[in-house]
Amino acid sequence: MTPAQLRRHCLKLPEAEETFPFGPETSVFKVGGKMFALSQLKHEPLKVSVKCEPELGEQLRGTYDEIEPGYHLNKRHWLTVTCGGEASDELVRELVAGSYELVAA
Protein backbone atom coordinates (compact mmCIF):
# COMPACT_ATOMS: atom_id res chain seq x y z
CA MET A 1 0.00 0.00 0.00
CA THR A 2 1.30 3.42 -0.88
CA PRO A 3 0.87 6.51 1.29
CA ALA A 4 -1.53 7.97 -1.30
CA GLN A 5 -3.65 4.81 -1.25
CA LEU A 6 -3.80 4.80 2.55
CA ARG A 7 -4.79 8.47 2.63
CA ARG A 8 -7.50 7.97 -0.03
CA HIS A 9 -8.88 4.94 1.81
CA CYS A 10 -9.11 6.82 5.10
CA LEU A 11 -10.71 9.90 3.54
CA LYS A 12 -13.31 7.97 1.54
CA LEU A 13 -14.99 6.86 4.77
CA PRO A 14 -18.10 8.92 5.63
CA GLU A 15 -17.32 12.22 7.38
CA ALA A 16 -13.63 11.34 7.72
CA GLU A 17 -11.18 14.21 7.91
CA GLU A 18 -7.41 14.57 7.97
CA THR A 19 -5.87 16.76 10.66
CA PHE A 20 -2.32 17.55 11.77
CA PRO A 21 -2.38 18.08 15.57
CA PHE A 22 1.13 16.62 16.00
CA GLY A 23 2.78 18.65 13.23
CA PRO A 24 2.81 18.61 9.43
CA GLU A 25 4.47 15.21 9.13
CA THR A 26 1.79 13.20 10.98
CA SER A 27 -1.64 12.66 9.41
CA VAL A 28 -4.40 12.00 11.93
CA PHE A 29 -7.63 10.73 10.43
CA LYS A 30 -10.74 11.46 12.47
CA VAL A 31 -14.46 10.93 12.44
CA GLY A 32 -16.68 12.94 14.76
CA GLY A 33 -13.56 14.59 16.19
CA LYS A 34 -12.09 11.24 17.29
CA MET A 35 -8.99 9.61 15.84
CA PHE A 36 -9.35 6.32 13.95
CA ALA A 37 -5.99 6.22 12.13
CA LEU A 38 -2.58 7.83 12.48
CA SER A 39 0.33 7.73 10.03
CA GLN A 40 3.50 9.50 9.03
CA LEU A 41 2.76 9.15 5.33
CA LYS A 42 6.31 10.05 4.27
CA HIS A 43 7.95 7.55 6.64
CA GLU A 44 9.67 4.49 5.15
CA PRO A 45 8.41 1.86 5.68
CA LEU A 46 4.82 3.10 5.77
CA LYS A 47 3.12 2.45 9.10
CA VAL A 48 -0.42 3.13 10.26
CA SER A 49 -1.89 2.94 13.75
CA VAL A 50 -5.50 1.85 14.15
CA LYS A 51 -7.91 1.12 16.99
CA CYS A 52 -8.87 -2.52 17.51
CA GLU A 53 -10.80 -4.73 19.91
CA PRO A 54 -8.25 -6.04 22.45
CA GLU A 55 -8.86 -9.73 21.74
CA LEU A 56 -8.51 -9.29 17.98
CA GLY A 57 -5.39 -7.18 18.53
CA GLU A 58 -3.75 -9.98 20.52
CA GLN A 59 -4.58 -12.48 17.79
CA LEU A 60 -3.23 -10.24 15.02
CA ARG A 61 -0.01 -9.46 16.91
CA GLY A 62 0.52 -13.19 17.38
CA THR A 63 -0.05 -13.88 13.69
CA TYR A 64 1.77 -11.05 11.87
CA ASP A 65 5.31 -9.81 12.52
CA GLU A 66 4.24 -6.50 10.92
CA ILE A 67 1.62 -5.81 13.61
CA GLU A 68 2.76 -4.42 16.96
CA PRO A 69 1.13 -2.70 19.92
CA GLY A 70 0.24 0.91 19.11
CA TYR A 71 3.27 3.17 19.00
CA HIS A 72 2.79 5.97 21.58
CA LEU A 73 -0.84 4.85 22.01
CA ASN A 74 -2.80 2.65 24.40
CA LYS A 75 -1.18 -0.75 23.76
CA ARG A 76 -4.38 -2.64 24.59
CA HIS A 77 -6.64 -0.82 22.14
CA TRP A 78 -4.30 0.28 19.33
CA LEU A 79 -2.14 -1.52 16.76
CA THR A 80 0.64 -0.21 14.57
CA VAL A 81 0.87 -1.98 11.23
CA THR A 82 3.91 -1.87 8.96
CA CYS A 83 2.48 -2.03 5.46
CA GLY A 84 3.78 -4.71 3.13
CA GLY A 85 4.96 -8.22 3.76
CA GLU A 86 2.32 -10.50 5.20
CA ALA A 87 0.20 -7.50 6.22
CA SER A 88 -1.54 -7.25 2.85
CA ASP A 89 -3.20 -4.12 1.51
CA GLU A 90 -6.57 -5.79 2.04
CA LEU A 91 -5.77 -6.47 5.71
CA VAL A 92 -4.70 -2.84 6.19
CA ARG A 93 -7.94 -1.62 4.56
CA GLU A 94 -9.98 -3.95 6.80
CA LEU A 95 -8.16 -2.74 9.93
CA VAL A 96 -8.68 0.92 9.00
CA ALA A 97 -12.39 0.27 8.34
CA GLY A 98 -12.75 -1.62 11.61
CA SER A 99 -11.06 1.19 13.51
CA TYR A 100 -13.35 3.71 11.85
CA GLU A 101 -16.40 1.67 12.87
CA LEU A 102 -15.24 1.42 16.50
CA VAL A 103 -14.64 5.16 16.74
CA ALA A 104 -17.74 6.25 14.80
CA ALA A 105 -20.08 4.14 16.95
Buried (B, 14 or more C-beta within 10 A) or exposed (E): BEBEBBBEBBEEBEEBEBEEEEEEEBBBBBBEEEBBBBBBBEEEEBBBBBBBEEEEBBEBBEEBEBBBBBEEBEBEBBBBBBBEEEBBBEBBBEBBBBBBEBBBE
